[in-house]
């Protein structure tokens, strides 16, 4: 069955631009009957190669999105059309976001004869959306996640702990005598120190989440980590900050210390406020017992 562009009855809601790709198949055999030349640009493959591989798009979906293939066929079976978004691997390690839509075409006898698909490269819009999302979740000074993002993640972690009884710990960090640093050296010096400390916190384990709650206060969420192991990690952070030379713009070198309070997330916790309150109590113990130390919350 030969199909020309004029014979393709694609819904008006998915009218194509020149850079988009129409891939039309005989249905239900899934053999190619029409493919726009723009396919070679989207998939970065030879056009003849694409014609020989009817389901080439399936082979280049990134691993994390492969499950969407079954979603496509489920939607087709249920309603005769589909609309999904996924990522594809292209040559030279390029990854693109694709919106893939399709609809089954019937003949005059109401027999399904063709599947018309439309592929659109949505990488640019996805990148912009991701950038906006990152901006909304990021502290502008330090580049760490902000309080709002951290609160959302802590709520999710609390839910996991309640469901699966997994061990998770939280560390609350506060710079010692930071007001005196700002008063003596100025707020630019204070900002520089906050940025340098943030760099240290960005080098934690991949699973850990560090955030700036505000001012000179930071927090670290440590999933799958008991309190004893969390204390070892917190002590490493404390020691690294104590040993660091903070070089100001005028060349002067100063030193800072940090106090840390630790708590576990308990399986019977019902609110993140309870968790943060315990961490704050442990932080108060650290400050009250001389600062520059790690203290655990104890019942």
C-alpha positions as CSV (number, residue, x, y, z in Angstrom):
1,X,0.0,0.0,0.0
2,X,1.5,3.3,-1.1
3,X,0.6,6.5,0.7
4,X,1.3,10.1,-0.3
5,X,1.4,13.0,2.1
6,X,-2.0,14.2,0.8
7,X,-3.6,10.9,1.7
8,X,-2.5,11.0,5.3
9,X,-5.5,11.9,7.5
10,X,-3.8,13.1,10.6
11,X,-6.0,15.0,13.1
12,X,-5.8,18.8,12.9
13,X,-4.4,18.9,16.4
14,X,-1.2,17.2,15.3
15,X,-0.6,19.1,12.0
16,X,3.1,19.0,11.3
17,X,5.8,21.5,10.6
18,X,8.6,20.7,8.2
19,X,11.0,19.6,11.0
20,X,8.5,17.1,12.4
21,X,8.4,13.6,11.2
22,X,5.4,11.6,9.8
23,X,5.9,7.8,9.9
24,X,3.0,5.9,8.5
25,X,2.6,2.1,8.8
26,X,0.4,-0.5,7.3
27,X,-1.8,-1.7,10.2
28,X,-1.6,-4.0,11.9
29,X,1.5,-5.4,10.1
30,X,3.5,-2.4,11.2
31,X,5.4,-2.1,7.9
32,X,6.4,1.4,6.7
33,X,4.4,2.9,3.9
34,X,5.5,6.5,4.2
35,X,8.3,8.4,6.0
36,X,9.1,12.0,5.7
37,X,12.8,12.9,4.9
38,X,13.0,14.9,8.1
39,X,13.3,11.6,9.9
40,X,17.1,11.5,9.2
41,X,17.5,14.8,11.1
42,X,15.5,13.8,14.1
43,X,17.0,10.4,14.5
44,X,20.4,11.3,13.0
45,X,20.3,8.2,10.8
46,X,20.5,7.4,7.2
47,X,17.1,7.7,5.6
48,X,17.3,4.3,3.8
49,X,18.4,2.7,7.1
50,X,15.2,4.1,8.8
51,X,13.1,2.7,5.9
52,X,14.5,-0.7,6.4
53,X,13.8,-0.7,10.2
54,X,10.1,-0.1,10.7
55,X,10.4,0.3,14.5
56,X,13.7,2.0,14.7
57,X,12.4,4.5,17.2
58,X,11.9,1.7,19.7
59,X,15.6,0.7,19.6
60,X,16.8,4.2,20.5
61,X,14.6,5.0,23.5
62,X,16.7,5.6,26.6
63,X,16.5,2.8,29.2
64,X,14.6,4.7,31.8
65,X,11.8,5.4,29.3
66,X,11.5,2.0,27.6
67,X,8.4,1.2,29.6
68,X,6.5,3.7,27.6
69,X,6.6,1.4,24.6
70,X,4.0,-0.8,26.4
71,X,2.0,2.4,27.2
72,X,1.8,3.1,23.5
73,X,0.4,-0.3,22.6
74,X,-2.0,-0.2,25.5
75,X,-3.4,3.2,24.4
76,X,-3.7,2.0,20.9
77,X,-5.6,-1.1,21.9
78,X,-7.9,0.9,24.2
79,X,-8.7,3.9,22.1
80,X,-7.0,3.7,18.8
81,X,-4.5,6.5,19.4
82,X,-1.7,7.5,21.7
83,X,0.3,10.5,22.9
84,X,3.6,10.0,24.8
85,X,6.8,11.8,25.5
86,X,10.2,10.1,25.9
87,X,13.9,10.5,25.3
88,X,15.9,8.9,22.5
89,X,19.6,8.2,22.0
90,X,21.2,9.7,18.9
91,X,24.7,9.1,17.5
92,X,27.6,10.9,19.3
93,X,25.8,10.5,22.7
94,X,23.1,13.2,21.9
95,X,19.8,12.7,23.8
96,X,16.6,14.3,22.5
97,X,13.1,14.6,23.9
98,X,10.4,13.4,21.5
99,X,6.7,13.8,21.5
100,X,5.2,10.8,19.7
101,X,1.6,10.8,18.7
102,X,-0.3,8.3,16.6
103,X,-3.8,7.4,15.4
104,X,-5.2,4.3,13.6
105,X,-6.9,5.0,10.3
106,X,-9.9,3.0,9.1
107,X,-11.2,2.2,5.6
108,X,-14.8,2.7,4.4
109,X,-15.6,-0.7,5.8
110,X,-14.3,0.3,9.3
111,X,-11.3,-2.0,9.1
112,X,-8.1,-0.6,10.6
113,X,-5.6,-0.2,7.7
114,X,-3.0,2.3,8.7
115,X,-1.3,3.8,11.7
116,X,-0.2,7.5,11.2
117,X,2.5,8.7,13.6
118,X,3.9,12.1,14.2
119,X,7.3,12.6,15.9
120,X,8.2,16.1,17.2
121,X,11.5,17.2,18.7
122,X,10.5,18.9,22.0
123,X,14.1,19.0,23.4
124,X,14.2,22.9,23.5
125,X,10.9,23.3,25.4
126,X,11.8,20.5,27.8
127,X,15.2,22.1,28.5
128,X,13.5,25.5,29.2
129,X,11.0,23.8,31.5
130,X,13.8,22.0,33.3
131,X,15.8,25.2,33.7
132,X,12.7,27.0,35.1
133,X,12.1,24.1,37.5
134,X,15.7,24.1,38.7
135,X,15.6,27.9,39.2
136,X,12.5,27.5,41.4
137,X,14.1,24.8,43.5
138,X,17.6,26.4,43.8
139,X,19.0,28.8,46.3
140,X,20.3,31.7,44.2
141,X,23.4,32.4,46.2
142,X,24.8,28.9,46.9
143,X,23.4,26.8,44.1
144,X,22.1,24.3,46.7
145,X,18.4,23.3,46.8
146,X,16.2,25.7,48.7
147,X,13.9,25.3,51.7
148,X,10.8,24.7,49.6
149,X,12.4,21.9,47.5
150,X,13.9,20.3,50.6
151,X,10.6,20.4,52.5
152,X,8.9,18.5,49.6
153,X,11.7,15.9,49.5
154,X,11.6,15.5,53.3
155,X,7.8,14.8,53.0
156,X,8.5,12.1,50.4
157,X,11.2,10.6,52.5
158,X,8.9,10.5,55.6
159,X,6.3,8.6,53.5
160,X,8.9,6.1,52.5
161,X,10.1,5.6,56.1
162,X,6.5,5.0,57.2
163,X,5.9,2.5,54.4
164,X,9.1,0.5,54.4
165,X,10.6,1.2,57.8
166,X,13.9,2.3,56.2
167,X,16.5,4.2,58.2
168,X,17.0,7.8,57.3
169,X,18.8,10.6,59.2
170,X,18.8,14.4,59.0
171,X,21.5,16.8,59.9
172,X,20.9,20.5,60.7
173,X,24.0,22.7,60.3
174,X,24.6,26.3,61.5
175,X,27.7,28.4,61.1
176,X,29.2,29.5,64.4
177,X,29.5,33.3,65.1
178,X,28.5,34.1,61.6
179,X,27.1,37.5,62.5
180,X,30.5,38.5,63.8
181,X,32.0,37.5,60.4
182,X,29.5,39.7,58.6
183,X,30.1,42.6,61.0
184,X,33.9,42.4,60.9
185,X,34.5,41.5,57.2
186,X,31.3,42.6,55.5
187,X,28.4,40.7,53.8
188,X,30.4,40.0,50.6
189,X,32.9,38.0,52.8
190,X,29.9,36.3,54.4
191,X,28.5,35.3,51.0
192,X,31.8,34.0,49.9
193,X,32.0,31.7,52.9
194,X,28.5,30.4,52.4
195,X,29.4,29.6,48.8
196,X,32.5,27.8,49.8
197,X,30.7,25.7,52.4
198,X,28.0,24.9,49.8
199,X,30.8,23.4,47.6
200,X,31.7,21.1,50.4
201,X,28.1,20.0,50.9
202,X,27.7,19.4,47.1
203,X,30.4,16.6,47.4
204,X,28.3,14.3,49.6
205,X,27.1,10.9,48.5
206,X,24.9,10.9,45.4
207,X,21.8,9.8,47.4
208,X,22.2,12.6,50.0
209,X,20.4,15.9,49.6
210,X,22.0,19.1,50.9
211,X,20.0,22.4,51.0
212,X,20.2,25.9,52.4
213,X,17.3,26.7,54.7
214,X,18.2,30.3,54.9
215,X,20.9,32.6,56.4
216,X,23.8,30.5,57.6
217,X,21.6,27.4,58.2
218,X,22.0,24.3,56.1
219,X,20.5,20.8,56.2
220,X,21.4,17.3,54.9
221,X,19.0,14.5,54.3
222,X,20.6,11.1,54.3
223,X,18.4,8.2,53.1
224,X,19.1,4.6,54.1
225,X,21.5,5.9,56.8
226,X,21.3,5.1,60.5
227,X,22.2,7.7,63.1
228,X,25.7,6.3,63.9
229,X,26.7,6.3,60.3
230,X,25.2,9.8,59.8
231,X,27.3,11.0,62.7
232,X,30.5,9.8,61.0
233,X,29.5,11.6,57.8
234,X,28.5,14.8,59.7
235,X,31.9,14.8,61.6
236,X,33.7,14.6,58.3
237,X,31.8,17.7,57.1
238,X,32.5,19.5,60.4
239,X,36.2,18.7,60.2
240,X,36.5,19.8,56.6
241,X,35.0,23.2,57.3
242,X,37.1,23.7,60.4
243,X,40.3,22.9,58.4
244,X,39.4,25.1,55.4
245,X,41.1,28.3,54.7
246,X,38.5,30.9,53.5
247,X,40.4,33.4,51.4
248,X,38.7,36.7,51.1
249,X,38.9,39.1,48.1
250,X,41.4,41.3,50.0
251,X,43.7,38.2,50.4
252,X,43.0,37.8,54.1
253,X,42.4,34.2,55.2
254,X,39.9,33.4,58.0
255,X,38.6,30.2,59.6
256,X,35.0,29.2,60.4
257,X,33.4,26.4,62.3
258,X,30.0,24.8,62.2
259,X,27.7,23.2,64.7
260,X,25.6,20.2,63.7
261,X,22.5,18.5,65.2
262,X,21.4,15.0,64.1
263,X,18.2,13.1,64.3
264,X,16.7,10.0,62.8
265,X,13.3,9.8,61.0
266,X,11.2,7.6,63.2
267,X,8.6,5.2,61.7
268,X,5.9,6.8,63.8
269,X,6.7,10.3,62.8
270,X,3.6,12.1,61.4
271,X,5.0,15.5,60.4
272,X,8.2,17.0,59.1
273,X,7.9,19.7,61.8
274,X,8.6,17.0,64.4
275,X,11.7,15.9,62.6
276,X,13.1,19.4,62.2
277,X,12.3,20.2,65.8
278,X,14.3,17.2,67.0
279,X,17.2,18.2,64.8
280,X,17.0,21.8,66.1
281,X,17.1,20.5,69.7
282,X,20.3,18.5,68.8
283,X,21.8,21.6,67.2
284,X,21.0,23.6,70.4
285,X,22.9,21.0,72.3
286,X,25.9,21.4,70.0
287,X,25.8,25.2,70.4
288,X,25.3,25.1,74.1
289,X,28.1,22.7,74.7
290,X,30.8,24.7,73.0
291,X,30.0,24.8,69.3
292,X,32.0,23.2,66.5
293,X,30.7,19.7,67.2
294,X,28.1,17.1,66.2
295,X,25.4,16.2,68.7
296,X,22.7,13.5,68.3
297,X,19.1,13.9,69.4
298,X,18.4,11.7,72.4
299,X,15.0,10.8,73.8
